[in-house]
Amino acid sequence: MLKSLIHLFWGYVRIRLTGYSPERFLNLCRSRRILIWDLQNRGITYEMCMSVADFRKLRPMLRKTHCRMILLERHGLPFFLYRYRKRKMFFAGIVLAGFILYGLSFFIWNIHIEGNVSLSTEVLLQYLEEENVVHGMWKKDVDCEAIRTGLRIQYPDIVWVSAEIRGTRLIIRMKENRDSFEPEEEQAEKGPQDLVASKAGTLTSVLVRSGVPVAAAGETVEEGQLLVSGTLDILDDGGNVVRQEYIHSDGTIYAETTYAYEDSFLLSHEEQIYTGRKRRTFYLEANGHRLSLENPFQTFQNSSTIKKEYPLHLTENFYLPLIFGSTLNEEYEIQVRSYTKEEAQKLAQEHLKEFLKNLREKGVQIIKNDVKIRTTAFDCQVSGTIYALEEIGKPVPLNPEAMETEPGSSSEEETALESQAGP
């Protein structure tokens, strides 16, 4: 590969050798250290390749061996430059493009962020913009250490962050604290809490791991009703309450619940009917300025749009401030039509399936589906009840200090009674 590039740079030719003693000619080439490659025997002739410099040394050898030489092909940079020697603007454009690419390499054209989960890329880019770290800035003005420090201060959930420059890219890698985007009930400290009903229903299973159970299986509870208490009464030998301790209630409580389902839609509706006419537009965007190549005489009243963008880059890390994009517009007409009875029922069933799918994704088990579909001349009405089995234990934190100092507590009531009794 390297030899081929060297041959192309200095130029080489392919010749055909004929005559009385071509073998003697080849021996002379060897003795005078003339490099020959791709030598092929064509019957009474030979074809071979050699450099331009060696080609100029052949005349004495041809006379000595009484051979003739035919020039078949010319390859390489010298012949290319000679062929286009009158096109000065072409070479000037190549040189100018090289200078432009060299100048573009001094700027940041792509800010790449990876490792972010709870923090979106748009939020991070907005923060960087406020800190004057933007696309198109000088690479020498990028302070990677300041970026790392600023991100850790602005977003405490980031436990590790790095920033480095590769080519024309600013690459920011980070790692977030996993606990910061876990559910709130998993973040909460194992402090005192009650378990209450998150939804009304009939309890089917009550498994208490810690706390005082207040409700049992088979009971019907309302939303917000206490199920497991985190208040533990400490009794003396006489069965009197000496003090109260507050613990972290924990348990798994299932109940049969119901969901009221209602849905309705008109049979008459608008539909998008595609005509088959399409219009594709290409554009080139540079630093927020767009040059679009479109036909101004071809317009659609109603159309859907699909956009694709491709940032241009020479290598993995050498991004250019150019974005090549295309938009595809497909024309459609709006027509008013009515669902048939079968179509309306099918659509209603699809809506119901989507609703049940969302419930299952939340961990709800569907026991029974009692939903009726009724179609009239104008609309489709769906209503009914969905019976389900789900966990309804909802933690509610306790504040022991507030409960002890709460006005109207038992100690204050006893003091008031003693003062009213008198001597």
ZAMIDO-584712 format. One line per field, with one value per residue (C-alpha): residue in one letter; x, y, z. Coordinates in Angstrom, 3 decimals. Layout:
N
aa <- (a | ...)
east <- (X | ...)
north <- (Y | ...)
up <- (Z | ...)
This chain:
423
aa <- (m | l | k | s | l | i | h | l | f | w | g | y | v | r | i | r | l | t | g | y | s | p | e | r | f | l | n | l | c | r | s | r | r | i | l | i | w | d | l | q | n | r | g | i | t | y | e | m | c | m | s | v | a | d | f | r | k | l | r | p | m | l | r | k | t | h | c | r | m | i | l | l | e | r | h | g | l | p | f | f | l | y | r | y | r | k | r | k | m | f | f | a | g | i | v | l | a | g | f | i | l | y | g | l | s | f | f | i | w | n | i | h | i | e | g | n | v | s | l | s | t | e | v | l | l | q | y | l | e | e | e | n | v | v | h | g | m | w | k | k | d | v | d | c | e | a | i | r | t | g | l | r | i | q | y | p | d | i | v | w | v | s | a | e | i | r | g | t | r | l | i | i | r | m | k | e | n | r | d | s | f | e | p | e | e | e | q | a | e | k | g | p | q | d | l | v | a | s | k | a | g | t | l | t | s | v | l | v | r | s | g | v | p | v | a | a | a | g | e | t | v | e | e | g | q | l | l | v | s | g | t | l | d | i | l | d | d | g | g | n | v | v | r | q | e | y | i | h | s | d | g | t | i | y | a | e | t | t | y | a | y | e | d | s | f | l | l | s | h | e | e | q | i | y | t | g | r | k | r | r | t | f | y | l | e | a | n | g | h | r | l | s | l | e | n | p | f | q | t | f | q | n | s | s | t | i | k | k | e | y | p | l | h | l | t | e | n | f | y | l | p | l | i | f | g | s | t | l | n | e | e | y | e | i | q | v | r | s | y | t | k | e | e | a | q | k | l | a | q | e | h | l | k | e | f | l | k | n | l | r | e | k | g | v | q | i | i | k | n | d | v | k | i | r | t | t | a | f | d | c | q | v | s | g | t | i | y | a | l | e | e | i | g | k | p | v | p | l | n | p | e | a | m | e | t | e | p | g | s | s | s | e | e | e | t | a | l | e | s | q | a | g | p)
east <- (0.000 | 2.780 | 4.761 | 1.704 | 1.263 | 4.936 | 4.686 | 1.575 | 3.244 | 6.386 | 4.610 | 5.150 | 4.580 | 3.637 | 5.559 | 5.576 | 8.978 | 9.547 | 12.697 | 15.493 | 16.611 | 14.223 | 15.775 | 19.107 | 17.304 | 15.819 | 19.257 | 20.682 | 17.834 | 18.772 | 22.474 | 21.749 | 19.287 | 16.232 | 13.114 | 10.521 | 7.177 | 4.072 | 6.145 | 3.984 | 4.922 | 2.633 | 4.074 | 6.821 | 6.471 | 6.793 | 4.777 | 6.051 | 5.816 | 8.652 | 9.149 | 9.466 | 13.070 | 14.060 | 12.113 | 14.468 | 17.483 | 16.281 | 17.459 | 21.090 | 19.920 | 17.362 | 20.033 | 22.380 | 19.824 | 18.085 | 14.690 | 11.738 | 9.591 | 5.928 | 4.507 | 1.115 | -0.019 | 0.948 | -0.015 | 0.656 | 0.652 | 3.164 | 1.013 | -2.138 | -0.584 | 0.696 | -2.703 | -4.453 | -1.591 | -3.793 | -6.565 | -4.999 | -8.278 | -8.877 | -5.605 | -6.158 | -9.517 | -7.850 | -5.275 | -7.985 | -10.106 | -7.091 | -6.555 | -10.259 | -10.227 | -7.087 | -8.767 | -11.936 | -9.851 | -9.246 | -12.933 | -15.387 | -18.139 | -19.662 | -20.432 | -21.027 | -22.496 | -22.777 | -23.672 | -26.544 | -29.800 | -32.014 | -30.459 | -31.397 | -28.846 | -30.853 | -30.688 | -26.940 | -26.345 | -28.407 | -26.265 | -23.074 | -24.406 | -24.936 | -21.282 | -20.265 | -19.431 | -21.120 | -20.659 | -18.233 | -16.046 | -12.253 | -10.679 | -8.112 | -10.955 | -12.323 | -11.422 | -12.123 | -11.369 | -13.847 | -16.499 | -16.039 | -16.165 | -19.188 | -21.206 | -20.546 | -21.577 | -24.666 | -25.885 | -24.995 | -26.398 | -23.376 | -20.811 | -18.183 | -17.619 | -14.817 | -14.319 | -11.805 | -11.214 | -10.775 | -10.393 | -13.235 | -15.370 | -15.856 | -16.640 | -18.262 | -18.704 | -20.533 | -21.984 | -25.037 | -26.054 | -28.477 | -30.367 | -31.343 | -33.731 | -35.053 | -38.676 | -39.294 | -40.331 | -36.936 | -35.116 | -36.856 | -34.896 | -36.057 | -37.884 | -41.214 | -44.196 | -47.736 | -49.212 | -52.541 | -54.812 | -53.977 | -57.310 | -60.645 | -61.194 | -61.597 | -58.447 | -57.413 | -53.959 | -52.250 | -48.597 | -47.027 | -43.259 | -43.102 | -45.721 | -49.112 | -51.779 | -55.041 | -57.005 | -57.365 | -58.088 | -61.756 | -62.355 | -63.475 | -61.321 | -61.592 | -58.888 | -56.574 | -57.675 | -54.938 | -53.812 | -50.575 | -49.696 | -46.160 | -47.088 | -46.159 | -47.630 | -45.313 | -47.399 | -46.546 | -47.478 | -50.942 | -51.647 | -51.370 | -49.594 | -46.261 | -44.940 | -45.169 | -42.452 | -42.568 | -41.270 | -40.996 | -44.085 | -43.541 | -45.782 | -47.437 | -51.190 | -53.334 | -56.938 | -59.623 | -60.281 | -62.498 | -61.942 | -64.801 | -64.154 | -65.887 | -65.137 | -67.101 | -66.426 | -68.459 | -68.875 | -68.353 | -64.657 | -61.956 | -59.387 | -56.129 | -56.038 | -52.578 | -52.593 | -49.187 | -47.614 | -44.316 | -41.824 | -38.282 | -36.259 | -32.554 | -30.845 | -27.458 | -27.238 | -24.148 | -24.088 | -27.842 | -28.105 | -29.919 | -29.609 | -32.572 | -32.978 | -36.706 | -39.232 | -41.316 | -44.002 | -44.770 | -46.745 | -49.176 | -52.155 | -52.010 | -48.934 | -46.971 | -43.259 | -40.351 | -37.028 | -33.552 | -30.292 | -26.697 | -23.881 | -20.900 | -17.532 | -14.264 | -13.256 | -14.853 | -13.652 | -13.299 | -16.786 | -17.561 | -19.993 | -22.256 | -25.437 | -26.897 | -30.604 | -33.640 | -37.377 | -39.989 | -43.491 | -46.332 | -49.587 | -52.881 | -56.518 | -58.956 | -62.143 | -65.121 | -66.482 | -68.319 | -67.253 | -69.299 | -70.625 | -67.854 | -65.148 | -66.482 | -66.491 | -62.984 | -61.722 | -63.425 | -61.803 | -58.400 | -58.908 | -59.872 | -56.844 | -54.579 | -56.170 | -55.736 | -52.149 | -51.357 | -52.836 | -50.767 | -47.602 | -48.344 | -48.511 | -52.313 | -53.745 | -57.009 | -59.577 | -62.710 | -63.668 | -67.340 | -67.379 | -70.242 | -69.992 | -73.097 | -73.285 | -75.922 | -76.560 | -74.231 | -71.657 | -70.108 | -70.354 | -68.303 | -68.833 | -68.404 | -66.317 | -62.924 | -62.200 | -58.547 | -56.128 | -53.335 | -51.113 | -52.613 | -50.219 | -49.038 | -46.355 | -47.085 | -44.164 | -44.695 | -43.299 | -42.964 | -41.827 | -44.895 | -47.159 | -45.636 | -45.938 | -49.300 | -51.807 | -54.526 | -52.218 | -53.042 | -50.595 | -52.175 | -55.667 | -54.726 | -53.293 | -56.479 | -58.675 | -56.618 | -56.940 | -60.706 | -61.095 | -59.607 | -58.634)
north <- (0.000 | 2.431 | 1.564 | 2.217 | 5.660 | 6.459 | 5.375 | 7.528 | 10.544 | 10.421 | 9.026 | 5.809 | 4.446 | 1.124 | 0.098 | -2.751 | -4.154 | -5.840 | -6.754 | -9.271 | -9.930 | -8.582 | -10.947 | -9.150 | -5.844 | -7.131 | -8.282 | -4.835 | -3.291 | -5.505 | -4.705 | -0.952 | -1.206 | -0.154 | -1.206 | -3.111 | -4.423 | -6.098 | -7.806 | -9.865 | -12.068 | -11.471 | -14.106 | -12.307 | -9.090 | -8.039 | -5.478 | -3.849 | -0.808 | 1.488 | 4.931 | 8.052 | 8.557 | 5.039 | 5.428 | 8.253 | 5.916 | 3.362 | 4.866 | 3.560 | 0.139 | -0.038 | 0.767 | -1.808 | -4.634 | -3.609 | -3.485 | -1.178 | 0.351 | 1.434 | 3.678 | 2.288 | 4.170 | 7.130 | 7.303 | 9.548 | 13.106 | 14.599 | 13.582 | 14.822 | 18.239 | 18.436 | 17.493 | 20.299 | 22.828 | 25.524 | 25.263 | 27.496 | 28.258 | 24.552 | 24.153 | 27.458 | 26.103 | 22.958 | 25.026 | 27.350 | 24.401 | 23.034 | 26.364 | 26.552 | 23.059 | 23.925 | 27.076 | 25.175 | 22.789 | 25.599 | 25.693 | 23.465 | 22.313 | 19.451 | 19.182 | 15.532 | 14.579 | 10.996 | 9.287 | 11.649 | 9.942 | 12.236 | 15.399 | 15.868 | 16.906 | 20.057 | 21.169 | 20.608 | 22.424 | 25.360 | 25.543 | 25.392 | 28.191 | 30.340 | 29.669 | 30.769 | 27.216 | 27.015 | 25.512 | 27.532 | 28.772 | 28.790 | 25.615 | 27.689 | 29.358 | 26.042 | 25.505 | 21.827 | 22.121 | 25.005 | 23.001 | 20.026 | 22.174 | 24.164 | 21.071 | 19.495 | 22.702 | 23.342 | 19.728 | 18.025 | 14.719 | 14.403 | 12.354 | 12.217 | 14.282 | 14.668 | 17.066 | 16.734 | 18.065 | 15.647 | 17.181 | 19.653 | 17.903 | 18.732 | 15.400 | 15.523 | 12.257 | 12.046 | 9.682 | 10.561 | 9.474 | 6.626 | 7.411 | 10.845 | 9.430 | 6.387 | 6.482 | 8.784 | 5.937 | 4.287 | 7.560 | 8.176 | 7.399 | 4.379 | 6.638 | 6.111 | 5.753 | 4.384 | 2.390 | 3.691 | 2.615 | 4.279 | 3.134 | 1.850 | -1.902 | -5.218 | -6.589 | -10.046 | -10.386 | -8.569 | -9.422 | -7.201 | -7.265 | -4.465 | -2.294 | -2.831 | -4.223 | -2.293 | -3.990 | -7.666 | -9.619 | -9.530 | -5.991 | -3.222 | -0.085 | 3.421 | 5.518 | 6.976 | 4.536 | 3.361 | -0.208 | -0.645 | 1.722 | 2.819 | 3.845 | 1.156 | 1.398 | 0.328 | -1.103 | -1.655 | -4.699 | -3.279 | -2.880 | 0.907 | 2.834 | 4.051 | 5.603 | 5.339 | 4.414 | 5.132 | 2.565 | 2.074 | 0.156 | -2.270 | -4.801 | -6.055 | -5.488 | -6.584 | -5.683 | -6.161 | -2.772 | -1.425 | 1.047 | 2.846 | 2.932 | 5.328 | 6.193 | 7.715 | 9.046 | 10.203 | 7.901 | 10.805 | 11.698 | 13.165 | 10.948 | 11.773 | 10.259 | 10.438 | 11.401 | 9.909 | 13.271 | 13.891 | 16.724 | 16.235 | 19.289 | 19.419 | 22.084 | 22.992 | 24.632 | 26.481 | 28.034 | 28.615 | 29.913 | 27.659 | 27.424 | 25.486 | 23.996 | 23.724 | 24.277 | 27.349 | 26.426 | 23.042 | 23.577 | 21.359 | 22.593 | 19.629 | 17.488 | 15.445 | 16.158 | 13.817 | 15.526 | 13.982 | 15.739 | 14.584 | 16.562 | 16.579 | 15.439 | 14.334 | 11.935 | 10.683 | 13.753 | 16.350 | 17.809 | 20.622 | 23.500 | 22.126 | 20.096 | 18.439 | 17.772 | 16.716 | 17.053 | 14.818 | 16.242 | 13.877 | 15.457 | 14.285 | 15.286 | 15.472 | 13.498 | 13.114 | 9.602 | 7.507 | 4.341 | 1.249 | -0.595 | -3.180 | -0.516 | 1.433 | -1.661 | -2.585 | 0.938 | 0.897 | -2.449 | -1.050 | 1.887 | -0.544 | -2.757 | 0.267 | 1.239 | -2.297 | -2.385 | 0.790 | -0.765 | -3.933 | -1.868 | -0.363 | -3.845 | -4.145 | -7.646 | -7.677 | -10.066 | -9.285 | -6.956 | -5.894 | -3.242 | -2.825 | -1.256 | 0.480 | 1.930 | 4.485 | 6.218 | 9.082 | 7.812 | 4.890 | 4.760 | 2.472 | 2.142 | -0.424 | -1.588 | -3.276 | -5.498 | -5.721 | -7.004 | -4.670 | -3.616 | -0.620 | -0.072 | 3.540 | 4.815 | 8.023 | 9.440 | 10.118 | 13.108 | 12.070 | 15.519 | 17.216 | 14.580 | 15.018 | 18.840 | 18.878 | 21.128 | 19.236 | 16.356 | 14.050 | 15.739 | 19.157 | 17.719 | 16.104 | 19.416 | 21.224 | 18.639 | 18.852 | 22.663 | 22.431 | 19.874 | 22.296 | 21.337)
up <- (0.000 | 0.944 | -2.186 | -4.356 | -2.814 | -3.390 | -7.038 | -7.528 | -5.932 | -8.108 | -11.169 | -13.131 | -16.638 | -18.187 | -21.298 | -23.867 | -24.901 | -28.295 | -30.206 | -30.722 | -27.115 | -24.478 | -21.893 | -22.269 | -21.730 | -18.485 | -17.305 | -17.998 | -15.972 | -13.053 | -13.263 | -13.349 | -10.424 | -12.433 | -10.525 | -12.568 | -11.261 | -12.638 | -15.366 | -17.728 | -20.700 | -23.711 | -26.040 | -27.982 | -25.980 | -22.333 | -20.428 | -17.236 | -14.984 | -13.884 | -12.392 | -14.520 | -13.380 | -14.499 | -17.731 | -18.755 | -18.430 | -20.994 | -24.310 | -24.233 | -23.174 | -25.985 | -28.587 | -27.101 | -27.126 | -30.392 | -28.666 | -29.162 | -26.448 | -26.660 | -23.967 | -22.913 | -19.788 | -17.608 | -13.932 | -10.959 | -9.716 | -12.231 | -15.198 | -13.467 | -12.844 | -16.406 | -17.855 | -15.953 | -15.989 | -17.579 | -14.998 | -12.376 | -10.600 | -10.032 | -8.146 | -6.383 | -5.179 | -3.842 | -1.960 | -0.657 | 0.524 | 2.357 | 4.117 | 5.021 | 6.516 | 8.428 | 9.760 | 10.749 | 12.823 | 15.357 | 16.377 | 18.254 | 15.902 | 17.883 | 21.626 | 22.465 | 25.868 | 27.056 | 30.317 | 31.184 | 32.202 | 34.257 | 32.806 | 29.167 | 26.579 | 25.823 | 29.474 | 29.616 | 26.326 | 27.593 | 30.726 | 28.645 | 26.445 | 29.541 | 30.383 | 26.825 | 25.751 | 22.358 | 18.917 | 16.822 | 19.695 | 19.595 | 20.951 | 22.858 | 24.790 | 26.083 | 29.732 | 30.381 | 34.088 | 34.481 | 32.617 | 34.938 | 38.063 | 36.878 | 36.037 | 39.433 | 41.225 | 39.086 | 39.201 | 42.525 | 41.240 | 38.939 | 40.837 | 38.064 | 34.915 | 32.377 | 29.467 | 26.661 | 23.155 | 20.274 | 16.859 | 16.531 | 19.179 | 22.830 | 24.505 | 27.953 | 29.834 | 33.144 | 35.688 | 37.739 | 41.212 | 40.593 | 43.789 | 42.435 | 39.845 | 41.685 | 42.875 | 45.818 | 48.076 | 47.473 | 48.158 | 51.433 | 54.554 | 56.506 | 58.930 | 60.682 | 58.397 | 58.088 | 55.258 | 53.946 | 51.117 | 47.835 | 46.389 | 47.663 | 47.476 | 49.263 | 50.855 | 49.637 | 51.174 | 54.052 | 54.639 | 57.318 | 57.776 | 60.332 | 62.003 | 63.583 | 61.201 | 61.408 | 58.616 | 57.733 | 54.581 | 53.593 | 54.815 | 52.524 | 52.803 | 51.459 | 49.862 | 52.509 | 55.248 | 57.624 | 56.924 | 58.892 | 61.715 | 62.447 | 65.992 | 68.511 | 72.058 | 74.889 | 77.789 | 81.429 | 83.503 | 84.108 | 80.391 | 80.472 | 77.696 | 79.030 | 75.820 | 72.063 | 69.600 | 65.887 | 63.438 | 59.703 | 58.589 | 55.760 | 54.100 | 50.935 | 50.762 | 47.820 | 47.208 | 44.608 | 43.037 | 40.293 | 37.470 | 35.777 | 32.047 | 29.646 | 26.055 | 23.202 | 19.715 | 16.732 | 13.757 | 11.407 | 11.256 | 9.044 | 7.354 | 5.641 | 2.156 | 0.575 | -3.100 | -3.901 | -4.746 | -2.962 | -2.782 | -1.541 | -0.568 | 0.194 | 2.234 | 3.626 | 7.039 | 8.273 | 11.752 | 11.824 | 8.240 | 5.793 | 2.035 | 0.667 | -2.787 | -3.388 | -6.135 | -5.166 | -7.688 | -6.116 | -2.929 | -1.030 | 0.942 | 3.345 | 3.755 | 6.263 | 6.699 | 7.400 | 8.133 | 8.189 | 9.049 | 8.599 | 10.297 | 7.960 | 9.286 | 7.690 | 10.471 | 13.662 | 15.562 | 12.765 | 12.474 | 10.059 | 10.731 | 8.007 | 8.207 | 5.141 | 5.444 | 3.481 | 3.985 | 2.408 | 2.054 | 1.170 | 0.073 | 1.489 | 1.217 | 4.111 | 3.508 | 5.835 | 6.218 | 8.799 | 10.559 | 9.927 | 12.974 | 12.694 | 12.319 | 15.302 | 17.529 | 16.416 | 17.191 | 20.605 | 21.399 | 20.415 | 22.805 | 25.571 | 24.911 | 25.163 | 28.490 | 29.867 | 28.609 | 30.555 | 33.703 | 33.321 | 32.879 | 36.309 | 37.872 | 37.916 | 37.321 | 35.364 | 36.884 | 34.926 | 32.118 | 32.217 | 29.472 | 26.971 | 23.521 | 22.162 | 18.652 | 17.629 | 14.353 | 15.340 | 17.802 | 19.629 | 23.416 | 25.643 | 29.402 | 32.121 | 35.035 | 35.109 | 38.113 | 39.067 | 41.702 | 42.742 | 45.611 | 47.427 | 50.341 | 50.166 | 52.606 | 54.513 | 56.583 | 60.288 | 62.171 | 65.852 | 67.014 | 65.553 | 67.080 | 70.553 | 70.480 | 68.760 | 70.542 | 72.437 | 73.327 | 76.254 | 78.691 | 78.125 | 78.506 | 81.842 | 83.150 | 82.149 | 83.919 | 87.132 | 87.209 | 86.729 | 89.531 | 92.139 | 95.733)
